[in-house]
Amino acid sequence: MRLPVVALDAYGHYDPTLELDDVLVLEDGVIQQLRSVTHIPAHVLFLLDTGGDQSGMDGVSKSTSLTRQVASQLVAKLQIGSSMAVMQSGNTTDMLQPWTTDRDAVLKTLKNKLISTRRSRISEAMASASEQLKDRPEGARHVVMITDGVDTPGAK
């Protein structure tokens, strides 16, 4: 059986020094024998919804700059060695940044390639995101969606 554990230091930062002797697992009060501790890097696909009517609901539209800011802050908090990709949902679903461990490349993509579009195809983008994750190792696959969850009608 695998038991996912996240080790954080007193400041809430990931602690890469976790070793087998640092972990105690009790099941119904009985100490369980552990065989190993494996550090598994995360595989995080950022699915960013930047599409929608420019006027939005009641004159409020999606903010691509806010989407960029939130995604950038999350990228900066990922542990070193995490694999990341960036997908945009707009008029079409586009892979803006293929899988990489280069945090600076992802931040540059967020800064330079993220654009507003008239339509949102978030449901199609979610299906595409699941396809992108199929080849990633199981146990640490994640999709981070930044969206209002509303598809917009219209031709492709």
Buried (B, 14 or more C-beta within 10 A) or exposed (E): EEEEEEBEEEEEEBEEEBEEEEEEEEEEEEEEEEEEEEEEBBBBBBBBBBBBBEEEEEEEBBEBEEBBEBBBEBBEEBEEEBBBBBBBBBBBBBBBBEBBBEBEBBBEBBEEEBEBBEBBBBEBBBEBBEEBBEEBEEEBBBBBBBBEEBBBEEEE
